[in-house]
């Protein structure tokens, strides 16, 4: 799953790293990134029980095949509303590289679960692989329904 066009620093970062960043004496930017990520994770954890069941998945259940959707948050800080749909399964690549990367990596994730574990998506019930790009922050996380990626 390595791609030469991907920044090697784009990854999911453990919470203790953000805690360390939030206490860093190095720079205010580093501290703020740590604090924002800790806050975002706390909001996602505390709001998840109150959000509509399968907000995105209920709309686009796909059955027994790979299905991806990528949404654009356009720099907003929405944690549970996916944004504007910009690419779905079978659509050609678009001009926005972040959209194309989210689409491709969602496909690789589906293939990983299918080929290694014989699972039909993450939930083994054909759950759509939904991603949102261009969050107003630098983080990436799973909100319980779909992946959200910030800009670097």
N, CA, C and O of each residue as an XYZ file, in Angstrom:
608
protein
N       0.831     -1.188      0.000
C       0.000      0.000      0.000
C       0.870      1.245      0.000
O       0.451      2.289      0.500
N       2.027      1.158     -0.530
C       2.922      2.299     -0.576
C       2.760      3.001     -1.913
O       2.638      2.349     -2.950
N       2.757      4.296     -1.892
C       2.594      5.084     -3.102
C       3.632      6.188     -3.066
O       3.715      6.923     -2.081
N       4.421      6.319     -4.115
C       5.499      7.297     -4.107
C       5.002      8.737     -4.093
O       5.780      9.654     -3.831
N       3.707      8.953     -4.372
C       3.151     10.302     -4.395
C       2.555     10.701     -3.045
O       2.062     11.819     -2.894
N       2.596      9.813     -2.079
C       2.018     10.074     -0.763
C       3.114     10.564      0.175
O       4.218     10.019      0.195
N       2.802     11.587      0.941
C       3.719     12.059      1.961
C       3.871     10.959      3.011
O       2.860     10.508      3.549
N       5.086     10.509      3.326
C       5.252      9.411      4.280
C       4.811      9.777      5.689
O       4.695      8.895      6.539
N       4.565     11.047      5.955
C       4.109     11.450      7.286
C       2.595     11.399      7.422
O       2.078     11.636      8.513
N       1.866     11.098      6.348
C       0.417     10.974      6.430
C       0.091      9.598      7.000
O       0.332      8.580      6.351
N      -0.448      9.570      8.189
C      -0.749      8.304      8.833
C      -1.720      8.559      9.980
O      -2.025      9.707     10.306
N      -2.193      7.497     10.578
C      -3.029      7.632     11.762
C      -2.088      7.650     12.961
O      -1.254      6.759     13.126
N      -2.233      8.660     13.780
C      -1.296      8.889     14.878
C      -1.955      8.490     16.195
O      -3.088      8.891     16.459
N      -1.262      7.704     17.030
C      -1.820      7.293     18.323
C      -2.090      8.500     19.228
O      -1.367      9.495     19.160
N      -3.114      8.423     20.067
C      -3.493      9.544     20.934
C      -2.374     10.030     21.852
O      -2.299     11.223     22.144
N      -1.505      9.133     22.311
C      -0.448      9.571     23.225
C       0.555     10.481     22.526
O       1.222     11.282     23.180
N       0.669     10.367     21.210
C       1.545     11.272     20.466
C       0.956     12.683     20.489
O       1.684     13.658     20.672
N      -0.356     12.791     20.305
C      -0.996     14.111     20.363
C      -0.897     14.707     21.761
O      -0.734     15.918     21.910
N      -0.995     13.866     22.780
C      -0.835     14.366     24.147
C       0.568     14.926     24.335
O       0.742     15.992     24.925
N       1.567     14.208     23.835
C       2.953     14.681     23.922
C       3.116     15.999     23.149
O       3.767     16.928     23.627
N       2.517     16.072     21.949
C       2.595     17.300     21.149
C       1.966     18.477     21.893
O       2.490     19.591     21.859
N       0.835     18.225     22.569
C       0.128     19.308     23.256
C       0.936     19.904     24.400
O       0.671     21.023     24.839
N       1.915     19.160     24.877
C       2.765     19.629     25.981
C       4.149     20.052     25.490
O       5.026     20.369     26.294
N       4.340     20.056     24.189
C       5.653     20.330     23.606
C       6.103     21.760     23.882
O       5.300     22.693     23.870
N       7.378     21.911     24.128
C       7.967     23.234     24.283
C       8.559     23.731     22.979
O       9.124     24.824     22.939
N       8.440     22.947     21.900
C       9.080     23.284     20.633
C       8.436     24.464     19.909
O       9.121     25.421     19.549
N       7.134     24.399     19.698
C       6.476     25.497     18.989
C       4.989     25.521     19.306
O       4.388     24.504     19.652
N       4.424     26.694     19.178
C       2.997     26.850     19.421
C       2.182     26.057     18.397
O       1.132     25.507     18.730
N       2.661     25.997     17.161
C       1.967     25.243     16.119
C       1.861     23.770     16.502
O       0.794     23.172     16.365
N       2.943     23.187     16.975
C       2.936     21.774     17.386
C       1.956     21.561     18.528
O       1.176     20.609     18.510
N       1.991     22.441     19.522
C       1.059     22.326     20.655
C      -0.380     22.436     20.185
O      -1.230     21.660     20.621
N      -0.672     23.390     19.300
C      -2.038     23.591     18.815
C      -2.544     22.401     18.010
O      -3.711     22.028     18.130
N      -1.691     21.807     17.198
C      -2.098     20.619     16.440
C      -2.446     19.486     17.400
O      -3.455     18.803     17.217
N      -1.620     19.285     18.415
C      -1.906     18.258     19.416
C      -3.219     18.502     20.125
O      -4.031     17.588     20.275
N      -3.431     19.735     20.563
C      -4.656     20.090     21.283
C      -5.882     19.928     20.394
O      -6.887     19.367     20.831
N      -5.816     20.413     19.143
C      -6.958     20.296     18.209
C      -7.324     18.834     17.968
O      -8.505     18.492     17.909
N      -6.319     17.973     17.828
C      -6.599     16.561     17.595
C      -7.196     15.892     18.821
O      -8.087     15.052     18.692
N      -6.726     16.245     19.998
C      -7.306     15.707     21.230
C      -8.760     16.157     21.352
O      -9.632     15.358     21.692
N      -9.022     17.430     21.075
C     -10.394     17.948     21.136
C     -11.298     17.257     20.118
O     -12.423     16.877     20.444
N     -10.811     17.093     18.885
C     -11.611     16.451     17.841
C     -11.970     15.023     18.195
O     -13.103     14.593     17.979
N     -11.010     14.283     18.740
C     -11.268     12.899     19.134
C     -12.287     12.842     20.269
O     -13.155     11.969     20.284
N     -12.181     13.766     21.213
C     -13.135     13.796     22.329
C     -14.541     14.100     21.837
O     -15.506     13.489     22.295
N     -14.661     15.036     20.910
C     -15.973     15.362     20.348
C     -16.557     14.155     19.619
O     -17.733     13.833     19.786
N     -15.735     13.491     18.814
C     -16.202     12.320     18.070
C     -16.673     11.219     19.023
O     -17.712     10.601     18.790
N     -15.909     10.970     20.099
C     -16.284      9.915     21.050
C     -17.560     10.250     21.800
O     -18.396      9.374     22.020
N     -17.721     11.508     22.196
C     -18.890     11.860     23.015
C     -20.156     12.065     22.180
O     -21.262     11.895     22.694
N     -20.015     12.422     20.921
C     -21.203     12.666     20.089
C     -21.666     11.425     19.356
O     -22.836     11.323     18.988
N     -20.765     10.482     19.140
C     -21.090      9.277     18.357
C     -22.361      8.575     18.841
O     -23.172      8.183     18.002
N     -22.581      8.393     20.160
C     -23.794      7.680     20.595
C     -25.101      8.400     20.237
O     -26.166      7.782     20.234
N     -25.025      9.692     19.938
C     -26.229     10.469     19.694
C     -26.491     10.729     18.213
O     -27.508     11.326     17.862
N     -25.601     10.295     17.357
C     -25.788     10.544     15.936
C     -26.734      9.519     15.338
O     -26.862      8.415     15.868
N     -27.405      9.868     14.232
C     -28.307      8.911     13.598
C     -27.556      7.636     13.226
O     -26.390      7.688     12.834
N     -28.215      6.512     13.347
C     -27.595      5.229     13.030
C     -27.201      5.199     11.562
O     -28.015      5.466     10.678
N     -25.946      4.870     11.323
C     -25.428      4.731      9.962
C     -25.856      5.888      9.065
O     -26.484      5.679      8.028
N     -25.516      7.091      9.467
C     -25.880      8.305      8.737
C     -25.590      8.202      7.253
O     -26.450      8.534      6.437
N     -24.411      7.757      6.884
C     -24.056      7.638      5.475
C     -24.431      6.270      4.941
O     -25.024      6.171      3.867
N     -24.098      5.217      5.664
C     -24.291      3.865      5.169
C     -25.746      3.538      4.888
O     -26.037      2.781      3.963
N     -26.664      4.091      5.665
C     -28.076      3.804      5.453
C     -28.554      4.322      4.103
O     -29.499      3.787      3.524
N     -27.906      5.350      3.613
C     -28.311      5.949      2.351
C     -27.864      5.103      1.166
O     -28.558      5.051      0.151
N     -26.722      4.443      1.278
C     -26.109      3.812      0.109
C     -25.699      2.371      0.346
O     -24.608      1.987     -0.075
N     -26.508      1.562      0.992
C     -26.153      0.162      1.203
C     -25.907     -0.500     -0.143
O     -26.678     -0.306     -1.083
N     -24.838     -1.279     -0.241
C     -24.422     -1.795     -1.542
C     -24.478     -3.302     -1.693
O     -24.308     -3.803     -2.805
N     -24.705     -4.033     -0.641
C     -24.772     -5.476     -0.788
C     -23.408     -6.131     -0.845
O     -22.584     -5.927      0.046
N     -23.157     -6.920     -1.891
C     -21.969     -7.754     -1.944
C     -20.929     -7.279     -2.953
O     -20.383     -8.088     -3.704
N     -20.653     -6.002     -2.977
C     -19.615     -5.503     -3.874
C     -18.969     -4.260     -3.277
O     -19.518     -3.616     -2.383
N     -17.794     -3.944     -3.796
C     -17.061     -2.765     -3.347
C     -17.825     -1.517     -3.780
O     -18.261     -1.407     -4.925
N     -17.980     -0.574     -2.840
C     -18.621      0.692     -3.173
C     -17.954      1.796     -2.369
O     -17.871      1.723     -1.143
N     -17.475      2.826     -3.076
C     -16.772      3.942     -2.436
C     -17.456      5.260     -2.778
O     -17.962      5.452     -3.884
N     -17.457      6.152     -1.810
C     -17.902      7.531     -2.015
C     -16.889      8.446     -1.341
O     -16.399      8.154     -0.251
N     -16.581      9.564     -2.012
C     -15.684     10.560     -1.427
C     -16.398     11.903     -1.460
O     -16.939     12.313     -2.487
N     -16.389     12.575     -0.322
C     -17.060     13.862     -0.145
C     -16.021     14.947      0.119
O     -14.918     14.659      0.585
N     -16.373     16.176     -0.177
C     -15.497     17.326      0.062
C     -16.105     18.186      1.166
O     -17.225     18.679      1.032
N     -15.362     18.362      2.255
C     -15.821     19.212      3.362
C     -15.518     20.686      3.115
O     -16.013     21.547      3.842
N     -14.718     20.983      2.110
C     -14.391     22.358      1.716
C     -13.874     23.199      2.879
O     -14.246     24.363      3.028
N     -13.017     22.603      3.698
C     -12.396     23.346      4.787
C     -13.266     23.537      6.009
O     -12.880     24.258      6.929
N     -14.427     22.911      6.045
C     -15.289     23.034      7.215
C     -14.865     22.019      8.272
O     -14.090     21.105      7.988
N     -15.371     22.181      9.480
C     -14.987     21.278     10.567
C     -16.136     20.352     10.956
O     -16.347     20.078     12.137
N     -16.874     19.874      9.963
C     -17.968     18.949     10.234
C     -17.396     17.581     10.584
O     -16.536     17.065      9.870
N     -17.863     16.999     11.668
C     -17.359     15.698     12.068
C     -18.283     14.563     11.665
O     -17.837     13.418     11.586
N     -19.556     14.838     11.407
C     -20.489     13.753     11.131
C     -21.273     13.915      9.830
O     -21.884     12.949      9.373
N     -21.276     15.086      9.226
C     -21.922     15.286      7.936
C     -20.824     15.184      6.887
O     -19.833     15.908      6.973
N     -20.971     14.300      5.894
C     -19.836     14.019      5.010
C     -19.414     15.151      4.085
O     -18.259     15.160      3.662
N     -20.266     16.097      3.747
C     -19.911     17.167      2.816
C     -20.608     16.977      1.478
O     -21.705     16.423      1.411
N     -19.962     17.440      0.411
C     -20.524     17.364     -0.936
C     -19.912     16.171     -1.671
O     -18.689     16.044     -1.737
N     -20.751     15.306     -2.220
C     -20.263     14.140     -2.946
C     -19.509     14.597     -4.188
O     -20.038     15.361     -4.995
N     -18.248     14.120     -4.344
C     -17.431     14.514     -5.492
C     -16.957     13.331     -6.327
O     -16.539     13.508     -7.471
N     -17.019     12.120     -5.763
C     -16.659     10.935     -6.550
C     -17.288      9.715     -5.899
O     -17.263      9.565     -4.677
N     -17.856      8.840     -6.735
C     -18.439      7.598     -6.236
C     -17.941      6.431     -7.070
O     -17.281      6.619     -8.092
N     -18.262      5.230     -6.626
C     -17.768      4.019     -7.279
C     -17.983      4.073     -8.789
O     -19.083      4.339     -9.273
N     -16.901      3.813     -9.512
C     -16.962      3.774    -10.966
C     -16.706      5.099    -11.654
O     -16.470      5.128    -12.862
N     -16.748      6.214    -10.903
C     -16.467      7.522    -11.495
C     -14.987      7.616    -11.853
O     -14.143      7.012    -11.190
N     -14.675      8.375    -12.904
C     -13.260      8.567    -13.245
C     -12.567      9.462    -12.214
O     -13.217     10.145    -11.423
N     -11.253      9.439    -12.242
C     -10.469     10.307    -11.361
C     -10.843     11.768    -11.609
O     -11.241     12.141    -12.712
N     -10.710     12.575    -10.577
C     -11.018     14.003    -10.663
C      -9.722     14.801    -10.529
O      -8.658     14.221    -10.314
N      -9.802     16.105    -10.652
C      -8.612     16.959    -10.587
C      -8.036     17.051     -9.169
O      -6.857     17.363     -9.007
N      -8.836     16.788     -8.158
C      -8.417     16.915     -6.760
C      -7.701     15.639     -6.310
O      -8.330     14.590     -6.168
N      -6.390     15.727     -6.085
C      -5.593     14.572     -5.716
C      -6.033     13.971     -4.381
O      -5.961     12.754     -4.209
N      -6.483     14.789     -3.439
C      -6.942     14.271     -2.143
C      -8.151     13.362     -2.320
O      -8.260     12.330     -1.658
N      -9.048     13.741     -3.203
C     -10.232     12.922     -3.498
C      -9.795     11.584     -4.086
O     -10.267     10.531     -3.658
N      -8.900     11.624     -5.059
C      -8.449     10.397     -5.716
C      -7.705      9.478     -4.749
O      -7.869      8.259     -4.800
N      -6.889     10.060     -3.868
C      -6.178      9.245     -2.884
C      -7.156      8.576     -1.921
O      -7.021      7.387     -1.635
N      -8.129      9.319     -1.424
C      -9.117      8.745     -0.507
C      -9.878      7.612     -1.194
O     -10.132      6.572     -0.586
N     -10.239      7.813     -2.453
C     -10.959      6.799     -3.230
C     -10.100      5.537     -3.390
O     -10.571      4.427     -3.141
N      -8.852      5.712     -3.802
C      -7.971      4.570     -4.043
C      -7.680      3.811     -2.748
O      -7.734      2.582     -2.729
N      -7.377      4.522     -1.679
C      -7.045      3.847     -0.429
C      -8.259      3.181      0.206
O      -8.113      2.164      0.884
N      -9.451      3.728      0.001
C     -10.659      3.039      0.463
C     -10.803      1.713     -0.284
O     -11.191      0.702      0.301
N     -10.491      1.727     -1.570
C     -10.533      0.495     -2.351
C      -9.509     -0.515     -1.872
O      -9.798     -1.709     -1.794
N      -8.311     -0.041     -1.550
C      -7.285     -0.940     -1.031
C      -7.694     -1.514      0.324
O      -7.396     -2.670      0.625
N      -8.370     -0.715      1.134
C      -8.850     -1.205      2.426
C      -9.901     -2.290      2.221
O      -9.860     -3.333      2.874
N     -10.847     -2.041      1.309
C     -11.860     -3.057      1.003
C     -11.180     -4.346      0.533
O     -11.491     -5.433      1.022
N     -10.252     -4.217     -0.418
C      -9.555     -5.386     -0.959
C      -8.792     -6.131      0.132
O      -8.776     -7.362      0.142
N      -8.167     -5.410      1.038
C      -7.447     -6.024      2.149
C      -8.384     -6.902      2.972
O      -8.079     -8.068      3.222
N      -9.524     -6.349      3.395
C     -10.476     -7.115      4.200
C     -11.042     -8.300      3.416
O     -11.239     -9.380      3.973
N     -11.304     -8.092      2.116
C     -11.879     -9.162      1.304
C     -10.863    -10.272      1.045
O     -11.167    -11.448      1.247
N      -9.668     -9.911      0.604
C      -8.668    -10.905      0.216
C      -8.034    -11.632      1.401
O      -7.735    -12.823      1.312
N      -7.829    -10.924      2.502
C      -7.161    -11.538      3.641
C      -8.125    -12.236      4.598
O      -7.806    -13.288      5.152
N      -9.303    -11.647      4.787
C     -10.238    -12.171      5.780
C     -11.560    -12.649      5.176
O     -12.452    -13.096      5.898
N     -11.684    -12.554      3.836
C     -12.921    -12.918      3.148
C     -14.123    -12.152      3.723
O     -15.216    -12.697      3.878
N     -13.884    -10.879      4.031
C     -14.948    -10.026      4.582
C     -15.463     -9.097      3.492
O     -14.687     -8.577      2.690
N     -16.763     -8.894      3.468
C     -17.399     -7.978      2.544
C     -17.434     -6.597      3.185
O     -18.429     -6.211      3.799
N     -16.351     -5.865      3.039
C     -16.165     -4.539      3.609
C     -15.839     -4.629      5.097
O     -15.575     -5.715      5.614
N     -15.856     -3.500      5.777
C     -15.464     -3.451      7.187
C     -16.406     -4.237      8.086
O     -15.970     -4.899      9.027
N     -17.708     -4.161      7.791
C     -18.702     -4.797      8.651
C     -19.123     -6.182      8.172
O     -19.958     -6.822      8.812
N     -18.567     -6.657      7.068
C     -18.905     -7.932      6.433
C     -20.356     -7.962      5.936
O     -20.929     -9.033      5.734
N     -20.942     -6.771      5.740
C     -22.312     -6.666      5.230
C     -22.380     -5.732      4.028
O     -23.467     -5.291      3.657
N     -21.247     -5.423      3.414
C     -21.231     -4.555      2.241
C     -21.234     -3.078      2.563
O     -21.652     -2.271      1.734
N     -20.780     -2.706      3.742
C     -20.750     -1.302      4.137
C     -19.994     -0.472      3.099
O     -18.880     -0.836      2.723
N     -20.571      0.632      2.629
C     -19.844      1.509      1.704
C     -18.591      2.072      2.358
O     -18.573      2.333      3.561
N     -17.556      2.255      1.570
C     -16.308      2.839      2.039
C     -16.418      4.340      1.768
O     -16.169      4.798      0.653
N     -16.791      5.090      2.788
C     -17.072      6.518      2.642
C     -15.950      7.321      3.275
O     -15.504      7.028      4.384
N     -15.497      8.351      2.545
C     -14.435      9.226      3.027
C     -14.827     10.675      2.786
O     -15.541     10.991      1.834
N     -14.352     11.544      3.658
C     -14.483     12.986      3.462
C     -13.079     13.582      3.475
O     -12.244     13.198      4.293
N     -12.825     14.513      2.574
C     -11.521     15.165      2.497
C     -11.672     16.660      2.752
O     -12.778     17.198      2.719
N     -10.565     17.312      3.001
C     -10.472     18.761      3.198
C     -11.153     19.248      4.474
O     -11.821     20.283      4.479
N     -10.974     18.484      5.561
C     -11.352     18.971      6.887
C     -10.465     20.170      7.189
O      -9.358     20.263      6.659
N     -10.924     21.082      8.024
C     -10.152     22.296      8.296
C      -8.943     22.059      9.195
O      -8.234     23.010      9.524
N      -8.694     20.835      9.594
C      -7.572     20.517     10.476
C      -6.606     19.580      9.767
O      -6.854     19.152      8.640
N      -5.499     19.266     10.439
C      -4.459     18.415      9.867
C      -4.652     16.938     10.160
O      -3.825     16.124      9.748
N      -5.693     16.572     10.843
C      -5.818     15.200     11.310
C      -6.588     14.302     10.351
O      -7.168     14.761      9.367
N      -6.578     13.026     10.662
C      -7.368     12.024      9.957
C      -7.931     11.088     11.015
O      -7.220     10.687     11.936
N      -9.203     10.742     10.883
C      -9.796      9.847     11.866
C     -11.062      9.206     11.339
O     -11.650      9.651     10.353
N     -11.463      8.155     12.018
C     -12.713      7.436     11.768
C     -13.729      8.002     12.747
O     -13.475      8.017     13.951
N     -14.878      8.470     12.256
C     -15.861      9.060     13.164
C     -16.937      8.072     13.583
O     -17.929      8.459     14.200
N     -16.752      6.807     13.256
C     -17.748      5.795     13.569
C     -18.605      5.468     12.366
O     -19.343      4.483     12.376
N     -18.517      6.281     11.334
C     -19.305      6.098     10.126
C     -18.484      6.193      8.853
O     -18.710      5.449      7.898
N     -17.542      7.105      8.847
C     -16.684      7.267      7.674
C     -15.354      7.898      8.062
O     -15.211      8.474      9.140
N     -14.381      7.776      7.156
C     -13.058      8.365      7.376
C     -13.108      9.840      7.018
O     -13.789     10.252      6.078
N     -12.368     10.624      7.794
C     -12.258     12.058      7.534
C     -10.778     12.409      7.486
O     -10.005     12.029      8.365
N     -10.396     13.145      6.439
C      -9.000     13.514      6.242
C      -8.864     15.031      6.185
O      -9.600     15.704      5.463
N      -7.918     15.560      6.950
C      -7.617     16.986      6.891
C      -6.557     17.273      5.857
O      -5.963     16.360      5.282
N      -6.327     18.533      5.628
C      -5.314     18.945      4.667
C      -3.986     19.170      5.379
O      -3.940     19.475      6.571
N      -2.913     19.012      4.618
C      -1.595     19.251      5.203
C      -1.105     20.627      4.816
O      -0.008     21.024      5.210
